[in-house]
Amino acid sequence: MADNREKGLQDYRKKLLEHKEIDGRLKELREQLKELTKQYEKSENDLKALQSVGQIVGEVLKQLTEEKFIVKATNGPRYVVGCRRQVTERGQKYTNITSLLADETH
């Protein structure tokens, strides 16, 4: 009878230790999740700020002329846009991997 009680107590203590270890790992994972969620929300807010009224984030698909480009917006449609002379004079080469911010208000 005493052996059963001792064995039961040992099993109980063992399970308590396992529970503490798992609880510690859970706390660490929750902290990691909180940090990743914070980073994700910041990225989303930054993207929303860029996509305010009159502005579109997109990629250059093709250069038509020295000042005209076909741009694919992140929300789907394609636009033919002009490029300001100050930008093209810098010798910047635009390719299909170049991301840009198009201002629709001008």
Biopython code that builds the backbone (N, CA, C, O; Angstrom):
import numpy as np
from Bio.PDB.StructureBuilder import StructureBuilder

atoms = [
    (1, "MET", "N", (0.817, -1.190, 0.000)),
    (1, "MET", "CA", (0.000, 0.000, 0.000)),
    (1, "MET", "C", (0.870, 1.268, 0.000)),
    (1, "MET", "O", (0.593, 2.227, -0.720)),
    (2, "ALA", "N", (1.913, 1.246, 0.815)),
    (2, "ALA", "CA", (2.811, 2.396, 0.888)),
    (2, "ALA", "C", (3.574, 2.561, -0.422)),
    (2, "ALA", "O", (3.876, 3.679, -0.837)),
    (3, "ASP", "N", (3.886, 1.425, -1.076)),
    (3, "ASP", "CA", (4.585, 1.499, -2.357)),
    (3, "ASP", "C", (3.717, 2.163, -3.426)),
    (3, "ASP", "O", (4.208, 2.953, -4.233)),
    (4, "ASN", "N", (2.430, 1.837, -3.422)),
    (4, "ASN", "CA", (1.511, 2.446, -4.394)),
    (4, "ASN", "C", (1.409, 3.952, -4.177)),
    (4, "ASN", "O", (1.363, 4.734, -5.127)),
    (5, "ARG", "N", (1.375, 4.341, -2.892)),
    (5, "ARG", "CA", (1.280, 5.760, -2.579)),
    (5, "ARG", "C", (2.543, 6.494, -3.026)),
    (5, "ARG", "O", (2.452, 7.565, -3.626)),
    (6, "GLU", "N", (3.708, 5.936, -2.745)),
    (6, "GLU", "CA", (4.975, 6.540, -3.154)),
    (6, "GLU", "C", (5.062, 6.648, -4.673)),
    (6, "GLU", "O", (5.486, 7.670, -5.212)),
    (7, "LYS", "N", (4.657, 5.583, -5.350)),
    (7, "LYS", "CA", (4.679, 5.592, -6.818)),
    (7, "LYS", "C", (3.735, 6.662, -7.361)),
    (7, "LYS", "O", (4.066, 7.370, -8.312)),
    (8, "GLY", "N", (2.560, 6.774, -6.750)),
    (8, "GLY", "CA", (1.599, 7.799, -7.154)),
    (8, "GLY", "C", (2.149, 9.199, -6.951)),
    (8, "GLY", "O", (1.977, 10.065, -7.809)),
    (9, "LEU", "N", (2.816, 9.433, -5.816)),
    (9, "LEU", "CA", (3.419, 10.740, -5.542)),
    (9, "LEU", "C", (4.546, 11.056, -6.523)),
    (9, "LEU", "O", (4.670, 12.190, -6.985)),
    (10, "GLN", "N", (5.362, 10.062, -6.837)),
    (10, "GLN", "CA", (6.443, 10.266, -7.806)),
    (10, "GLN", "C", (5.881, 10.613, -9.183)),
    (10, "GLN", "O", (6.378, 11.514, -9.858)),
    (11, "ASP", "N", (4.834, 9.886, -9.590)),
    (11, "ASP", "CA", (4.197, 10.179, -10.887)),
    (11, "ASP", "C", (3.618, 11.588, -10.897)),
    (11, "ASP", "O", (3.722, 12.311, -11.889)),
    (12, "TYR", "N", (3.003, 11.968, -9.769)),
    (12, "TYR", "CA", (2.410, 13.297, -9.657)),
    (12, "TYR", "C", (3.488, 14.378, -9.781)),
    (12, "TYR", "O", (3.318, 15.350, -10.517)),
    (13, "ARG", "N", (4.602, 14.202, -9.054)),
    (13, "ARG", "CA", (5.701, 15.175, -9.121)),
    (13, "ARG", "C", (6.282, 15.257, -10.533)),
    (13, "ARG", "O", (6.604, 16.339, -11.024)),
    (14, "LYS", "N", (6.410, 14.104, -11.172)),
    (14, "LYS", "CA", (6.930, 14.059, -12.542)),
    (14, "LYS", "C", (6.012, 14.835, -13.493)),
    (14, "LYS", "O", (6.476, 15.597, -14.340)),
    (15, "LYS", "N", (4.714, 14.627, -13.337)),
    (15, "LYS", "CA", (3.753, 15.342, -14.193)),
    (15, "LYS", "C", (3.764, 16.843, -13.907)),
    (15, "LYS", "O", (3.605, 17.647, -14.825)),
    (16, "LEU", "N", (3.952, 17.226, -12.642)),
    (16, "LEU", "CA", (4.053, 18.652, -12.310)),
    (16, "LEU", "C", (5.255, 19.291, -12.997)),
    (16, "LEU", "O", (5.149, 20.395, -13.530)),
    (17, "LEU", "N", (6.399, 18.605, -12.987)),
    (17, "LEU", "CA", (7.590, 19.125, -13.665)),
    (17, "LEU", "C", (7.352, 19.251, -15.167)),
    (17, "LEU", "O", (7.726, 20.255, -15.773)),
    (18, "GLU", "N", (6.733, 18.238, -15.768)),
    (18, "GLU", "CA", (6.422, 18.301, -17.204)),
    (18, "GLU", "C", (5.510, 19.484, -17.498)),
    (18, "GLU", "O", (5.689, 20.189, -18.491)),
    (19, "HIS", "N", (4.530, 19.692, -16.622)),
    (19, "HIS", "CA", (3.585, 20.799, -16.812)),
    (19, "HIS", "C", (4.306, 22.144, -16.751)),
    (19, "HIS", "O", (4.031, 23.034, -17.556)),
    (20, "LYS", "N", (5.232, 22.293, -15.795)),
    (20, "LYS", "CA", (5.990, 23.548, -15.686)),
    (20, "LYS", "C", (6.829, 23.796, -16.933)),
    (20, "LYS", "O", (6.894, 24.921, -17.426)),
    (21, "GLU", "N", (7.473, 22.747, -17.442)),
    (21, "GLU", "CA", (8.289, 22.893, -18.650)),
    (21, "GLU", "C", (7.432, 23.299, -19.843)),
    (21, "GLU", "O", (7.793, 24.204, -20.595)),
    (22, "ILE", "N", (6.306, 22.633, -20.010)),
    (22, "ILE", "CA", (5.412, 22.946, -21.132)),
    (22, "ILE", "C", (4.850, 24.349, -20.982)),
    (22, "ILE", "O", (4.719, 25.078, -21.966)),
    (23, "ASP", "N", (4.515, 24.732, -19.747)),
    (23, "ASP", "CA", (3.991, 26.075, -19.499)),
    (23, "ASP", "C", (5.038, 27.133, -19.845)),
    (23, "ASP", "O", (4.702, 28.179, -20.400)),
    (24, "GLY", "N", (6.302, 26.866, -19.520)),
    (24, "GLY", "CA", (7.383, 27.797, -19.866)),
    (24, "GLY", "C", (7.542, 27.940, -21.366)),
    (24, "GLY", "O", (7.714, 29.047, -21.875)),
    (25, "ARG", "N", (7.484, 26.813, -22.082)),
    (25, "ARG", "CA", (7.582, 26.866, -23.552)),
    (25, "ARG", "C", (6.401, 27.625, -24.143)),
    (25, "ARG", "O", (6.558, 28.380, -25.102)),
    (26, "LEU", "N", (5.211, 27.420, -23.564)),
    (26, "LEU", "CA", (4.022, 28.120, -24.047)),
    (26, "LEU", "C", (4.175, 29.629, -23.873)),
    (26, "LEU", "O", (3.802, 30.397, -24.759)),
    (27, "LYS", "N", (4.723, 30.056, -22.733)),
    (27, "LYS", "CA", (4.944, 31.490, -22.505)),
    (27, "LYS", "C", (5.890, 32.070, -23.550)),
    (27, "LYS", "O", (5.647, 33.153, -24.084)),
    (28, "GLU", "N", (6.979, 31.337, -23.841)),
    (28, "GLU", "CA", (7.935, 31.804, -24.848)),
    (28, "GLU", "C", (7.272, 31.928, -26.212)),
    (28, "GLU", "O", (7.477, 32.915, -26.918)),
    (29, "LEU", "N", (6.480, 30.932, -26.584)),
    (29, "LEU", "CA", (5.805, 30.967, -27.884)),
    (29, "LEU", "C", (4.802, 32.110, -27.959)),
    (29, "LEU", "O", (4.650, 32.735, -29.008)),
    (30, "ARG", "N", (4.118, 32.384, -26.857)),
    (30, "ARG", "CA", (3.167, 33.509, -26.843)),
    (30, "ARG", "C", (3.893, 34.838, -27.019)),
    (30, "ARG", "O", (3.397, 35.727, -27.711)),
    (31, "GLU", "N", (5.062, 34.980, -26.400)),
    (31, "GLU", "CA", (5.855, 36.198, -26.568)),
    (31, "GLU", "C", (6.316, 36.352, -28.015)),
    (31, "GLU", "O", (6.276, 37.448, -28.574)),
    (32, "GLN", "N", (6.753, 35.247, -28.616)),
    (32, "GLN", "CA", (7.165, 35.289, -30.019)),
    (32, "GLN", "C", (5.991, 35.675, -30.909)),
    (32, "GLN", "O", (6.141, 36.478, -31.830)),
    (33, "LEU", "N", (4.823, 35.103, -30.633)),
    (33, "LEU", "CA", (3.628, 35.427, -31.415)),
    (33, "LEU", "C", (3.272, 36.901, -31.270)),
    (33, "LEU", "O", (2.905, 37.557, -32.245)),
    (34, "LYS", "N", (3.382, 37.417, -30.051)),
    (34, "LYS", "CA", (3.068, 38.827, -29.813)),
    (34, "LYS", "C", (4.004, 39.729, -30.618)),
    (34, "LYS", "O", (3.563, 40.710, -31.217)),
    (35, "GLU", "N", (5.296, 39.394, -30.630)),
    (35, "GLU", "CA", (6.280, 40.189, -31.370)),
    (35, "GLU", "C", (6.029, 40.113, -32.875)),
    (35, "GLU", "O", (6.088, 41.128, -33.569)),
    (36, "LEU", "N", (5.749, 38.915, -33.375)),
    (36, "LEU", "CA", (5.470, 38.758, -34.808)),
    (36, "LEU", "C", (4.192, 39.489, -35.209)),
    (36, "LEU", "O", (4.124, 40.083, -36.285)),
    (37, "THR", "N", (3.183, 39.446, -34.346)),
    (37, "THR", "CA", (1.936, 40.161, -34.622)),
    (37, "THR", "C", (2.187, 41.658, -34.681)),
    (37, "THR", "O", (1.628, 42.355, -35.528)),
    (38, "LYS", "N", (3.030, 42.153, -33.779)),
    (38, "LYS", "CA", (3.367, 43.577, -33.766)),
    (38, "LYS", "C", (4.070, 43.981, -35.065)),
    (38, "LYS", "O", (3.760, 45.020, -35.650)),
    (39, "GLN", "N", (5.018, 43.151, -35.511)),
    (39, "GLN", "CA", (5.734, 43.432, -36.757)),
    (39, "GLN", "C", (4.781, 43.397, -37.952)),
    (39, "GLN", "O", (4.870, 44.241, -38.843)),
    (40, "TYR", "N", (3.873, 42.426, -37.970)),
    (40, "TYR", "CA", (2.912, 42.311, -39.063)),
    (40, "TYR", "C", (2.006, 43.537, -39.121)),
    (40, "TYR", "O", (1.784, 44.096, -40.195)),
    (41, "GLU", "N", (1.486, 43.954, -37.973)),
    (41, "GLU", "CA", (0.599, 45.119, -37.943)),
    (41, "GLU", "C", (1.333, 46.381, -38.387)),
    (41, "GLU", "O", (0.754, 47.224, -39.073)),
    (42, "LYS", "N", (2.604, 46.518, -38.001)),
    (42, "LYS", "CA", (3.378, 47.684, -38.440)),
    (42, "LYS", "C", (3.543, 47.670, -39.955)),
    (42, "LYS", "O", (3.403, 48.707, -40.603)),
    (43, "SER", "N", (3.839, 46.508, -40.521)),
    (43, "SER", "CA", (3.981, 46.397, -41.979)),
    (43, "SER", "C", (2.676, 46.747, -42.681)),
    (43, "SER", "O", (2.677, 47.465, -43.681)),
    (44, "GLU", "N", (1.563, 46.239, -42.158)),
    (44, "GLU", "CA", (0.257, 46.539, -42.749)),
    (44, "GLU", "C", (-0.038, 48.033, -42.680)),
    (44, "GLU", "O", (-0.527, 48.614, -43.649)),
    (45, "ASN", "N", (0.254, 48.656, -41.549)),
    (45, "ASN", "CA", (0.009, 50.092, -41.410)),
    (45, "ASN", "C", (0.898, 50.904, -42.341)),
    (45, "ASN", "O", (0.453, 51.902, -42.908)),
    (46, "ASP", "N", (2.152, 50.485, -42.504)),
    (46, "ASP", "CA", (3.049, 51.178, -43.433)),
    (46, "ASP", "C", (2.525, 51.083, -44.860)),
    (46, "ASP", "O", (2.555, 52.064, -45.602)),
    (47, "LEU", "N", (2.049, 49.910, -45.242)),
    (47, "LEU", "CA", (1.514, 49.728, -46.585)),
    (47, "LEU", "C", (0.251, 50.556, -46.785)),
    (47, "LEU", "O", (0.064, 51.157, -47.843)),
    (48, "LYS", "N", (-0.619, 50.593, -45.776)),
    (48, "LYS", "CA", (-1.838, 51.400, -45.877)),
    (48, "LYS", "C", (-1.501, 52.882, -46.005)),
    (48, "LYS", "O", (-2.165, 53.615, -46.738)),
    (49, "ALA", "N", (-0.469, 53.320, -45.290)),
    (49, "ALA", "CA", (-0.067, 54.727, -45.372)),
    (49, "ALA", "C", (0.404, 55.068, -46.776)),
    (49, "ALA", "O", (0.140, 56.162, -47.275)),
    (50, "LEU", "N", (1.100, 54.138, -47.413)),
    (50, "LEU", "CA", (1.552, 54.375, -48.784)),
    (50, "LEU", "C", (0.385, 54.406, -49.759)),
    (50, "LEU", "O", (0.433, 55.108, -50.770)),
    (51, "GLN", "N", (-0.659, 53.649, -49.459)),
    (51, "GLN", "CA", (-1.784, 53.550, -50.378)),
    (51, "GLN", "C", (-2.909, 54.504, -49.989)),
    (51, "GLN", "O", (-4.085, 54.152, -50.074)),
    (52, "SER", "N", (-2.548, 55.701, -49.568)),
    (52, "SER", "CA", (-3.562, 56.689, -49.243)),
    (52, "SER", "C", (-4.204, 57.185, -50.533)),
    (52, "SER", "O", (-3.791, 56.801, -51.627)),
    (53, "VAL", "N", (-5.205, 58.033, -50.401)),
    (53, "VAL", "CA", (-5.955, 58.516, -51.556)),
    (53, "VAL", "C", (-5.015, 59.150, -52.571)),
    (53, "VAL", "O", (-4.213, 60.020, -52.234)),
    (54, "GLY", "N", (-5.123, 58.705, -53.810)),
    (54, "GLY", "CA", (-4.330, 59.281, -54.886)),
    (54, "GLY", "C", (-2.978, 58.644, -55.085)),
    (54, "GLY", "O", (-2.227, 59.055, -55.970)),
    (55, "GLN", "N", (-2.648, 57.646, -54.281)),
    (55, "GLN", "CA", (-1.344, 57.008, -54.429)),
    (55, "GLN", "C", (-1.508, 55.498, -54.552)),
    (55, "GLN", "O", (-2.336, 54.896, -53.869)),
    (56, "ILE", "N", (-0.717, 54.899, -55.423)),
    (56, "ILE", "CA", (-0.779, 53.463, -55.672)),
    (56, "ILE", "C", (0.634, 52.906, -55.632)),
    (56, "ILE", "O", (1.557, 53.505, -56.183)),
    (57, "VAL", "N", (0.805, 51.765, -54.982)),
    (57, "VAL", "CA", (2.085, 51.066, -54.994)),
    (57, "VAL", "C", (2.032, 50.057, -56.127)),
    (57, "VAL", "O", (1.052, 49.323, -56.259)),
    (58, "GLY", "N", (3.083, 50.012, -56.953)),
    (58, "GLY", "CA", (3.076, 49.090, -58.080)),
    (58, "GLY", "C", (4.469, 48.734, -58.549)),
    (58, "GLY", "O", (5.468, 49.203, -58.005)),
    (59, "GLU", "N", (4.516, 47.887, -59.579)),
    (59, "GLU", "CA", (5.779, 47.448, -60.173)),
    (59, "GLU", "C", (5.829, 47.872, -61.630)),
    (59, "GLU", "O", (4.818, 47.837, -62.332)),
    (60, "VAL", "N", (7.009, 48.271, -62.078)),
    (60, "VAL", "CA", (7.201, 48.620, -63.480)),
    (60, "VAL", "C", (7.227, 47.332, -64.290)),
    (60, "VAL", "O", (8.036, 46.443, -64.027)),
    (61, "LEU", "N", (6.331, 47.233, -65.285)),
    (61, "LEU", "CA", (6.301, 46.058, -66.150)),
    (61, "LEU", "C", (7.134, 46.272, -67.407)),
    (61, "LEU", "O", (7.877, 45.387, -67.830)),
    (62, "LYS", "N", (7.000, 47.470, -68.004)),
    (62, "LYS", "CA", (7.686, 47.720, -69.273)),
    (62, "LYS", "C", (7.865, 49.216, -69.465)),
    (62, "LYS", "O", (7.007, 50.008, -69.076)),
    (63, "GLN", "N", (8.983, 49.597, -70.066)),
    (63, "GLN", "CA", (9.210, 50.991, -70.409)),
    (63, "GLN", "C", (8.778, 51.183, -71.851)),
    (63, "GLN", "O", (9.295, 50.526, -72.755)),
    (64, "LEU", "N", (7.809, 52.105, -72.068)),
    (64, "LEU", "CA", (7.302, 52.365, -73.415)),
    (64, "LEU", "C", (8.159, 53.391, -74.144)),
    (64, "LEU", "O", (8.607, 53.158, -75.267)),
    (65, "THR", "N", (8.379, 54.516, -73.497)),
    (65, "THR", "CA", (9.240, 55.564, -74.044)),
    (65, "THR", "C", (10.170, 56.002, -72.918)),
    (65, "THR", "O", (10.221, 55.382, -71.856)),
    (66, "GLU", "N", (10.904, 57.086, -73.172)),
    (66, "GLU", "CA", (11.814, 57.565, -72.138)),
    (66, "GLU", "C", (11.070, 57.989, -70.878)),
    (66, "GLU", "O", (11.597, 57.867, -69.771)),
    (67, "GLU", "N", (9.837, 58.491, -71.045)),
    (67, "GLU", "CA", (9.094, 58.999, -69.890)),
    (67, "GLU", "C", (7.809, 58.240, -69.600)),
    (67, "GLU", "O", (7.111, 58.597, -68.651)),
    (68, "LYS", "N", (7.460, 57.217, -70.363)),
    (68, "LYS", "CA", (6.211, 56.473, -70.157)),
    (68, "LYS", "C", (6.509, 55.024, -69.794)),
    (68, "LYS", "O", (7.366, 54.379, -70.398)),
    (69, "PHE", "N", (5.783, 54.526, -68.793)),
    (69, "PHE", "CA", (5.975, 53.167, -68.310)),
    (69, "PHE", "C", (4.624, 52.489, -68.118)),
    (69, "PHE", "O", (3.623, 53.149, -67.840)),
    (70, "ILE", "N", (4.601, 51.157, -68.270)),
    (70, "ILE", "CA", (3.427, 50.374, -67.884)),
    (70, "ILE", "C", (3.704, 49.877, -66.471)),
    (70, "ILE", "O", (4.727, 49.244, -66.210)),
    (71, "VAL", "N", (2.773, 50.176, -65.563)),
    (71, "VAL", "CA", (2.934, 49.824, -64.155)),
    (71, "VAL", "C", (1.762, 48.958, -63.726)),
    (71, "VAL", "O", (0.611, 49.278, -64.024)),
    (72, "LYS", "N", (2.048, 47.854, -63.021)),
    (72, "LYS", "CA", (0.999, 46.989, -62.475)),
    (72, "LYS", "C", (0.847, 47.336, -61.004)),
    (72, "LYS", "O", (1.789, 47.207, -60.223)),
    (73, "ALA", "N", (-0.355, 47.781, -60.635)),
    (73, "ALA", "CA", (-0.624, 48.135, -59.243)),
    (73, "ALA", "C", (-0.773, 46.874, -58.402)),
    (73, "ALA", "O", (-1.112, 45.811, -58.922)),
    (74, "THR", "N", (-0.518, 46.995, -57.104)),
    (74, "THR", "CA", (-0.630, 45.836, -56.220)),
    (74, "THR", "C", (-2.064, 45.338, -56.123)),
    (74, "THR", "O", (-2.291, 44.168, -55.816)),
    (75, "ASN", "N", (-3.035, 46.209, -56.378)),
    (75, "ASN", "CA", (-4.427, 45.778, -56.313)),
    (75, "ASN", "C", (-4.935, 45.247, -57.651)),
    (75, "ASN", "O", (-6.127, 44.963, -57.767)),
    (76, "GLY", "N", (-4.081, 45.102, -58.665)),
    (76, "GLY", "CA", (-4.459, 44.417, -59.892)),
    (76, "GLY", "C", (-4.330, 45.149, -61.204)),
    (76, "GLY", "O", (-3.647, 44.649, -62.097)),
    (77, "PRO", "N", (-4.957, 46.326, -61.379)),
    (77, "PRO", "CA", (-4.952, 46.939, -62.710)),
    (77, "PRO", "C", (-3.575, 47.446, -63.135)),
    (77, "PRO", "O", (-2.675, 47.651, -62.320)),
    (78, "ARG", "N", (-3.456, 47.638, -64.458)),
    (78, "ARG", "CA", (-2.208, 48.163, -65.032)),
    (78, "ARG", "C", (-2.459, 49.592, -65.514)),
    (78, "ARG", "O", (-3.545, 49.913, -65.998)),
    (79, "TYR", "N", (-1.460, 50.430, -65.377)),
    (79, "TYR", "CA", (-1.574, 51.827, -65.765)),
    (79, "TYR", "C", (-0.391, 52.212, -66.637)),
    (79, "TYR", "O", (0.711, 51.686, -66.478)),
    (80, "VAL", "N", (-0.630, 53.135, -67.560)),
    (80, "VAL", "CA", (0.465, 53.783, -68.275)),
    (80, "VAL", "C", (0.710, 55.081, -67.522)),
    (80, "VAL", "O", (-0.184, 55.917, -67.394)),
    (81, "VAL", "N", (1.932, 55.238, -67.026)),
    (81, "VAL", "CA", (2.242, 56.409, -66.212)),
    (81, "VAL", "C", (3.415, 57.158, -66.809)),
    (81, "VAL", "O", (4.258, 56.587, -67.501)),
    (82, "GLY", "N", (3.449, 58.447, -66.527)),
    (82, "GLY", "CA", (4.576, 59.275, -66.927)),
    (82, "GLY", "C", (5.546, 59.386, -65.771)),
    (82, "GLY", "O", (5.177, 59.214, -64.609)),
    (83, "CYS", "N", (6.782, 59.673, -66.104)),
    (83, "CYS", "CA", (7.813, 59.807, -65.084)),
    (83, "CYS", "C", (8.348, 61.230, -65.151)),
    (83, "CYS", "O", (8.635, 61.737, -66.235)),
    (84, "ARG", "N", (8.482, 61.863, -64.019)),
    (84, "ARG", "CA", (8.987, 63.227, -64.004)),
    (84, "ARG", "C", (10.401, 63.285, -64.553)),
    (84, "ARG", "O", (11.197, 62.364, -64.371)),
    (85, "ARG", "N", (10.686, 64.358, -65.210)),
    (85, "ARG", "CA", (11.984, 64.524, -65.846)),
    (85, "ARG", "C", (13.126, 64.461, -64.833)),
    (85, "ARG", "O", (14.195, 63.934, -65.141)),
    (86, "GLN", "N", (12.910, 64.995, -63.620)),
    (86, "GLN", "CA", (13.973, 64.976, -62.610)),
    (86, "GLN", "C", (14.381, 63.543, -62.276)),
    (86, "GLN", "O", (15.549, 63.286, -61.987)),
    (87, "VAL", "N", (13.444, 62.621, -62.311)),
    (87, "VAL", "CA", (13.748, 61.231, -61.963)),
    (87, "VAL", "C", (14.505, 60.560, -63.096)),
    (87, "VAL", "O", (15.493, 59.866, -62.855)),
    (88, "THR", "N", (14.053, 60.759, -64.330)),
    (88, "THR", "CA", (14.707, 60.092, -65.457)),
    (88, "THR", "C", (16.086, 60.673, -65.736)),
    (88, "THR", "O", (16.937, 59.976, -66.288)),
    (89, "GLU", "N", (16.333, 61.929, -65.373)),
    (89, "GLU", "CA", (17.640, 62.536, -65.602)),
    (89, "GLU", "C", (18.718, 61.936, -64.705)),
    (89, "GLU", "O", (19.905, 62.046, -65.014)),
    (90, "ARG", "N", (18.333, 61.316, -63.622)),
    (90, "ARG", "CA", (19.309, 60.717, -62.708)),
    (90, "ARG", "C", (19.920, 59.448, -63.283)),
    (90, "ARG", "O", (20.838, 58.879, -62.692)),
    (91, "GLY", "N", (19.429, 59.008, -64.407)),
    (91, "GLY", "CA", (19.979, 57.810, -65.018)),
    (91, "GLY", "C", (19.435, 56.532, -64.409)),
    (91, "GLY", "O", (20.006, 55.460, -64.606)),
    (92, "GLN", "N", (18.343, 56.633, -63.674)),
    (92, "GLN", "CA", (17.739, 55.449, -63.041)),
    (92, "GLN", "C", (17.177, 54.519, -64.106)),
    (92, "GLN", "O", (16.445, 54.956, -64.994)),
    (93, "LYS", "N", (17.515, 53.250, -64.019)),
    (93, "LYS", "CA", (16.964, 52.246, -64.924)),
    (93, "LYS", "C", (15.796, 51.575, -64.217)),
    (93, "LYS", "O", (15.930, 51.125, -63.079)),
    (94, "TYR", "N", (14.665, 51.508, -64.881)),
    (94, "TYR", "CA", (13.491, 50.865, -64.307)),
    (94, "TYR", "C", (13.303, 49.511, -64.963)),
    (94, "TYR", "O", (13.343, 49.387, -66.187)),
    (95, "THR", "N", (13.098, 48.507, -64.143)),
    (95, "THR", "CA", (12.888, 47.150, -64.642)),
    (95, "THR", "C", (11.624, 46.590, -64.024)),
    (95, "THR", "O", (10.948, 47.266, -63.248)),
    (96, "ASN", "N", (11.303, 45.340, -64.373)),
    (96, "ASN", "CA", (10.083, 44.750, -63.838)),
    (96, "ASN", "C", (10.188, 44.409, -62.354)),
    (96, "ASN", "O", (9.194, 43.990, -61.760)),
    (97, "ILE", "N", (11.342, 44.571, -61.743)),
    (97, "ILE", "CA", (11.442, 44.329, -60.306)),
    (97, "ILE", "C", (11.461, 45.627, -59.510)),
    (97, "ILE", "O", (11.553, 45.593, -58.283)),
    (98, "THR", "N", (11.377, 46.759, -60.178)),
    (98, "THR", "CA", (11.372, 48.041, -59.492)),
    (98, "THR", "C", (9.979, 48.317, -58.956)),
    (98, "THR", "O", (9.003, 48.282, -59.705)),
    (99, "SER", "N", (9.884, 48.593, -57.652)),
    (99, "SER", "CA", (8.611, 49.000, -57.061)),
    (99, "SER", "C", (8.603, 50.510, -56.973)),
    (99, "SER", "O", (9.645, 51.137, -56.783)),
    (100, "LEU", "N", (7.422, 51.091, -57.111)),
    (100, "LEU", "CA", (7.340, 52.539, -57.051)),
    (100, "LEU", "C", (6.013, 52.965, -56.484)),
    (100, "LEU", "O", (5.097, 52.159, -56.319)),
    (101, "LEU", "N", (5.922, 54.244, -56.188)),
    (101, "LEU", "CA", (4.701, 54.845, -55.691)),
    (101, "LEU", "C", (4.208, 55.807, -56.756)),
    (101, "LEU", "O", (4.883, 56.785, -57.079)),
    (102, "ALA", "N", (3.033, 55.530, -57.301)),
    (102, "ALA", "CA", (2.469, 56.385, -58.342)),
    (102, "ALA", "C", (1.485, 57.354, -57.697)),
    (102, "ALA", "O", (0.623, 56.952, -56.916)),
    (103, "ASP", "N", (1.622, 58.619, -58.030)),
    (103, "ASP", "CA", (0.751, 59.655, -57.487)),
    (103, "ASP", "C", (-0.294, 59.993, -58.536)),
    (103, "ASP", "O", (0.043, 60.525, -59.594)),
    (104, "GLU", "N", (-1.565, 59.691, -58.257)),
    (104, "GLU", "CA", (-2.643, 59.929, -59.217)),
    (104, "GLU", "C", (-3.150, 61.361, -59.197)),
    (104, "GLU", "O", (-3.957, 61.738, -60.046)),
    (105, "THR", "N", (-2.696, 62.161, -58.252)),
    (105, "THR", "CA", (-3.246, 63.502, -58.105)),
    (105, "THR", "C", (-2.651, 64.504, -59.077)),
    (105, "THR", "O", (-3.191, 65.602, -59.211)),
    (106, "HIS", "N", (-1.565, 64.176, -59.758)),
    (106, "HIS", "CA", (-0.936, 65.118, -60.692)),
    (106, "HIS", "C", (-1.284, 64.770, -62.113)),
    (106, "HIS", "O", (-0.846, 65.451, -63.040)),
]
sb = StructureBuilder()
sb.init_structure("model")
sb.init_model(0)
sb.init_chain("A")
sb.init_seg("    ")
for serial, (resi, resn, name, xyz) in enumerate(atoms, 1):
    if name == "N":
        sb.init_residue(resn, " ", resi, " ")
    sb.init_atom(name, np.array(xyz, "f"), 0.0, 1.0, " ", f" {name:<3s}", serial, name[0])
structure = sb.get_structure()
